[in-house]
Each structure stands twice: as structure tokens, then as C-alpha cells.
Amino acid sequence: MTVLHSAESTKLALAEACKECMRNTLVENITVKQICDRSSLSRQTFYRCFLDKYDLINWYFDRLLHESFSQMGSGKTIQEGLILKFRYIEQEYIFFRAAFSNDTQNNL
């Protein structure tokens, strides 16, 4: 496993933990400690990857955006591509609902 792959896997593990927290907790109430506890990763590892929870959310949002556009390219027509894109986004409903519900300066 390369270092880049390992860093990406670590970031994804933190993002998945954050998404789990988003199921029951508003973004502004989620702590880095909760994310670390859910991911079984240390705070040091978290801060090696991200500045704060909002940096993590923005990184994951950017990743989802890129992936949704690649899904769109998988369709044979524009309509099929858009359907694939929106199905992909729909799978991340909890993340988008939680991320966009916060009106603070650090929100998406």
C-alpha cells in the first residue's frame, strides 16, 4: 500500500465516522473527539489530515462532487448521466442534509 493510498484511506475513515455522527448530531455539535472515537483513529491523525471538522466536511464534499461528475460521464445520454449523478448524490443524503443545515461561517 502506498503512502498516498494510506492517507486517502485515513481521510475516508474519518469522513465515514463524521457521517455516522451526522445521523444524530448537528454539525456544530459534533466534536473531533467523537469523530476520532468512531473511526478508532487518534486526534493526532485527525489533525495530520485536517485543520478541523469543517475542513474534513469540505474535503469530503469536494470528493463527492468529483465522483458525482464521474458518475455522470458513465451514462450514454445526458439524461442517463444525470440520473446516475443524482442517484449517487442521493446515496449521500445524510451527509448533504447535515452539511447544508449549518449556517455558520464555516459551512459549505
SEBA-105784 format. One record per residue (C-alpha): residue in one letter; x, y, z. Coordinates in steps of 0.05 Angstrom, whole numbers, plus 32768, in hexadecimal, padded with zeros to 4 digits. Layout:
N
AXYZ
...
REM end
This chain:
108
M800080008000
T801C80447FED
V8020807F801D
L7FEE80A57FF1
H7FBD806C7FF3
S7FC58067803E
A7FB880B18047
E7F7A80AD801C
S7F6180718043
T7F6C80968084
K7F4680D3806B
L7F0D80A68053
A7F0A80838097
L7F0480C780B9
A7ECE80DD8087
E7EA6809E8093
A7EAB80A980DE
C7E9480F180D5
K7E5980DA80AB
E7E4680A980E2
C7E4780E38114
M7E1C810C80E4
R7DE480D880EA
N7DD180F0812F
T7DF98130813D
L7DF98175811D
V7E3B818680FC
E7E4981BF812C
N7E43818E8167
I7E708158814A
T7EB58157816A
V7EF7813F814F
K7EF9810F818A
Q7EB780EF8173
I7ED280E7812D
C7F1280C98146
D7EEE809A8176
R7EC18080813D
S7EFB8077810E
S7F2A80598142
L7F5E808C812B
S7F8480BC8157
R7F7A8107815B
Q7FC2810E8143
T7FAF80E78104
F7F71811280FA
Y7F9A815280FF
R7FCF813680D1
C7F988131809B
F7F6A816B80AA
L7F6A81AF80CC
D7F2781A380ED
K7EE4818080E2
Y7ED081B480AD
D7F0F81A68086
L7EFC815C8087
I7EB5816B8070
N7ECE81978038
W7F0181628022
Y7ECB812D8020
F7E9B815C7FFB
D7ED081697FC6
R7EDC811E7FBF
L7E9181117FB7
L7E8D81477F83
H7EC481297F59
E7EA780E37F60
S7E6180FC7F4D
F7E7D811A7F0D
S7EA180DA7EFC
Q7E5F80B47F06
M7E3F80E57ED6
G7E7280D27EA1
S7E5E80897EA7
G7E1B80957E85
K7E10808C7E3A
T7DE380CA7E36
I7DE0810A7E5E
Q7DA180F17E80
E7DC180AF7E94
G7DFE80D47EAD
L7DD581037ED7
I7DAC80CA7EF4
L7DED80A77F08
K7E0880E77F26
F7DCA80F47F50
R7DC480AC7F67
Y7E0C80B17F7F
I7DFC80F27FA4
E7DBD80D47FC1
Q7DE7809D7FE2
E7E0B80D48009
Y7DCA80F48021
I7DDD80F5806B
F7E1E8118805C
F7DFF814D8030
R7DC5815A805F
A7DF38163809A
A7E28818B8076
F7DF781BC8057
S7DCE81C58096
N7E0481EE80B9
D7E03823980AC
T7E44824C80CF
Q7E7E826B80AB
N7EA1822880A3
N7E6882048081
L7E6781ED8038
REM end
